[in-house]
Amino acid sequence: LRLLVNPDAAPWDVGWYALVMKGYVWNGSLTGQHDVAFLPLAPWVAKIPAFFFHLSAADALLVLAAASSLGTAVLMPKLFEGKTDSCLASVTAISLLFLNPFSIYLFNGYPEALYVALATAFFVAWRNDSRTTAALIAGVARLARPHALVLFAAHLIFGLRTQGRWYRPSRDAVISLMADVPLLLAPIAAFSSWEYLRSG
């Protein structure tokens, strides 16, 4: 509603993410507020609707949030496929996600919506036994929100399980999980390196 009344008024931290869309600026000072506190994935992806639909940064972030939320709603039923009452489980999960009081963060241009879509895709990948895809999704999600580290922990637990017992993993499970480490860390390492080189 705030954007309908004043399209230039970006809610809360969306203004910071809108600045990140133009590129990070670091003045070398450790005091005050800086855009470097905001991770880049949502602003980067929001450049796509901004470019194609000639949207302002704040509007592009809102479009990204809406598209991400729609993606989550489409992916979530895949978590329950083949289960008893899968339709009821899907509707319940989607309702709890989108109708709770904190769902405002899924619709106001914050990167939470993109993170939730990626987290859902991560669990769908694991359900489909696509460990490598899950690792890459978790790594990319780390560029959206810091708490994507939870996905790293989930990946570790899922990867170490052997015949349903993650606390007693096989040697092969440990070796294959070690192969996932570069996928988990590559996106944030690449971004950090790029920013370091760009800023000189």
C-alpha positions as CSV (number, residue, x, y, z in Angstrom):
1,L,0.0,0.0,0.0
2,R,2.8,2.3,0.8
3,L,4.2,2.0,-2.7
4,L,0.7,2.7,-4.2
5,V,0.6,6.0,-2.3
6,N,4.2,6.9,-2.9
7,P,6.0,4.8,-5.5
8,D,9.4,6.2,-4.5
9,A,9.0,5.1,-0.9
10,A,10.8,1.7,-0.6
11,P,9.8,-0.1,2.6
12,W,12.5,-0.6,5.2
13,D,15.6,-2.2,3.9
14,V,14.4,-2.4,0.3
15,G,16.0,1.0,-0.2
16,W,19.4,-0.6,0.7
17,Y,18.9,-3.5,-1.7
18,A,17.9,-0.9,-4.4
19,L,21.3,0.8,-3.8
20,V,23.1,-2.6,-4.1
21,M,21.4,-3.0,-7.6
22,K,23.6,-0.1,-8.7
23,G,26.7,-1.7,-7.1
24,Y,28.3,-1.7,-3.7
25,V,30.0,1.5,-2.5
26,W,32.6,1.3,0.3
27,N,34.2,4.4,1.7
28,G,36.6,2.6,4.0
29,S,34.9,3.7,7.2
30,L,33.7,1.2,9.8
31,T,31.2,3.6,11.3
32,G,27.8,4.4,10.0
33,Q,25.5,2.4,7.8
34,H,26.8,0.8,4.6
35,D,25.2,-1.2,1.8
36,V,27.9,-3.9,2.2
37,A,25.7,-5.4,4.9
38,F,23.2,-6.5,2.3
39,L,23.8,-9.7,0.3
40,P,23.7,-9.4,-3.5
41,L,21.6,-12.2,-4.9
42,A,18.1,-10.5,-4.8
43,P,19.4,-7.2,-6.2
44,W,21.3,-9.0,-9.0
45,V,18.2,-11.1,-10.0
46,A,15.9,-8.0,-9.6
47,K,17.9,-6.3,-12.4
48,I,16.2,-8.7,-14.8
49,P,12.6,-7.4,-14.4
50,A,14.0,-3.9,-14.0
51,F,15.6,-4.1,-17.4
52,F,12.8,-5.9,-19.3
53,F,9.9,-4.0,-17.8
54,H,11.6,-0.6,-17.1
55,L,10.9,-0.8,-13.4
56,S,12.4,1.2,-10.6
57,A,14.7,-0.8,-8.3
58,A,12.1,-1.0,-5.5
59,D,9.4,-2.2,-8.0
60,A,11.7,-4.7,-9.5
61,L,12.4,-6.1,-6.0
62,L,8.7,-6.4,-5.3
63,V,8.2,-8.2,-8.6
64,L,11.1,-10.6,-7.6
65,A,9.5,-11.2,-4.3
66,A,6.1,-12.0,-5.9
67,A,7.7,-14.3,-8.5
68,S,9.8,-16.1,-5.8
69,S,6.7,-16.6,-3.6
70,L,4.8,-18.0,-6.6
71,G,7.8,-20.3,-7.3
72,T,7.7,-21.5,-3.7
73,A,4.0,-22.2,-4.0
74,V,4.7,-24.3,-7.2
75,L,7.6,-26.2,-5.7
76,M,6.2,-27.0,-2.3
77,P,3.7,-29.7,-3.4
78,K,6.7,-31.6,-4.9
79,L,7.9,-32.2,-1.3
80,F,4.7,-34.2,-0.6
81,E,4.3,-36.1,-3.9
82,G,3.5,-39.7,-3.3
83,K,2.5,-39.2,0.3
84,T,-0.8,-39.9,1.8
85,D,-3.0,-36.8,1.7
86,S,-0.3,-35.0,-0.3
87,C,-2.8,-32.4,-1.5
88,L,-3.9,-31.6,2.1
89,A,-0.2,-31.5,3.2
90,S,0.6,-29.1,0.3
91,V,-2.3,-26.8,1.0
92,T,-1.5,-26.8,4.7
93,A,2.2,-26.0,4.2
94,I,1.5,-23.2,1.7
95,S,-1.2,-21.7,3.9
96,L,1.1,-21.7,7.0
97,L,3.9,-20.1,5.0
98,F,1.9,-17.4,3.3
99,L,-0.8,-16.6,5.8
100,N,1.4,-16.2,9.0
101,P,2.1,-12.7,10.3
102,F,5.7,-12.8,9.2
103,S,4.8,-13.5,5.6
104,I,5.0,-9.7,5.1
105,Y,8.7,-10.3,4.4
106,L,7.7,-12.5,1.5
107,F,5.8,-9.7,-0.3
108,N,7.6,-6.5,0.5
109,G,10.7,-6.7,-1.7
110,Y,13.0,-8.4,0.8
111,P,15.2,-11.3,-0.3
112,E,13.4,-13.6,2.2
113,A,11.1,-14.6,-0.6
114,L,14.0,-15.6,-2.9
115,Y,15.6,-17.4,-0.1
116,V,12.5,-19.4,0.8
117,A,12.1,-20.4,-2.9
118,L,15.7,-21.6,-3.0
119,A,15.3,-23.4,0.3
120,T,12.2,-25.2,-1.0
121,A,14.1,-26.1,-4.2
122,F,17.0,-27.4,-2.0
123,F,14.6,-29.8,-0.2
124,V,12.9,-30.8,-3.5
125,A,16.4,-31.6,-4.9
126,W,17.2,-33.8,-1.9
127,R,13.8,-35.5,-2.1
128,N,14.7,-36.4,-5.7
129,D,18.1,-37.7,-4.6
130,S,19.9,-34.9,-6.5
131,R,22.6,-34.2,-4.0
132,T,24.8,-32.1,-6.3
133,T,22.0,-29.9,-7.3
134,A,21.0,-29.4,-3.7
135,A,24.6,-28.4,-2.8
136,L,24.7,-25.8,-5.5
137,I,21.3,-24.4,-4.5
138,A,22.4,-24.1,-0.9
139,G,25.6,-22.3,-2.0
140,V,23.6,-19.9,-4.2
141,A,21.1,-19.3,-1.3
142,R,24.0,-18.2,0.8
143,L,24.1,-15.1,-1.5
144,A,20.5,-14.3,-0.6
145,R,20.4,-14.6,3.2
146,P,23.1,-15.4,5.9
147,H,20.8,-18.0,7.5
148,A,21.3,-20.2,4.4
149,L,23.9,-21.8,6.6
150,V,21.0,-23.8,7.9
151,L,20.9,-25.4,4.5
152,F,24.6,-26.3,4.8
153,A,23.8,-28.1,8.1
154,A,20.8,-29.9,6.5
155,H,23.0,-30.9,3.6
156,L,25.6,-32.3,6.0
157,I,22.9,-34.4,7.9
158,F,21.3,-35.6,4.7
159,G,24.6,-36.4,3.1
160,L,25.9,-38.4,6.0
161,R,22.9,-40.6,6.4
162,T,23.4,-44.2,5.5
163,Q,20.3,-46.5,5.6
164,G,18.5,-43.8,7.6
165,R,21.3,-43.4,10.2
166,W,23.1,-40.1,9.7
167,Y,25.0,-40.5,13.0
168,R,26.9,-43.6,11.6
169,P,27.8,-42.6,8.0
170,S,29.6,-44.9,5.6
171,R,33.0,-44.0,4.2
172,D,31.5,-43.4,0.8
173,A,28.9,-41.0,2.2
174,V,31.7,-38.9,3.8
175,I,33.8,-38.9,0.6
176,S,30.8,-37.9,-1.6
177,L,29.9,-35.1,0.9
178,M,33.5,-33.8,0.7
179,A,33.0,-33.4,-3.1
180,D,30.0,-31.1,-2.3
181,V,32.0,-28.6,-0.3
182,P,33.2,-26.6,-3.4
183,L,29.6,-26.3,-4.6
184,L,28.5,-25.1,-1.2
185,L,31.3,-22.5,-0.9
186,A,31.9,-21.5,-4.6
187,P,29.1,-18.9,-5.0
188,I,30.0,-16.8,-1.9
189,A,33.7,-17.2,-2.5
190,A,33.3,-16.1,-6.1
191,F,31.3,-13.1,-5.1
192,S,33.8,-12.1,-2.3
193,S,36.7,-12.4,-4.7
194,W,34.9,-10.4,-7.4
195,E,34.1,-7.6,-4.9
196,Y,37.6,-7.6,-3.5
197,L,39.1,-7.3,-7.0
198,R,36.5,-4.7,-8.1
199,S,37.1,-2.5,-5.0
200,G,40.9,-2.7,-5.4
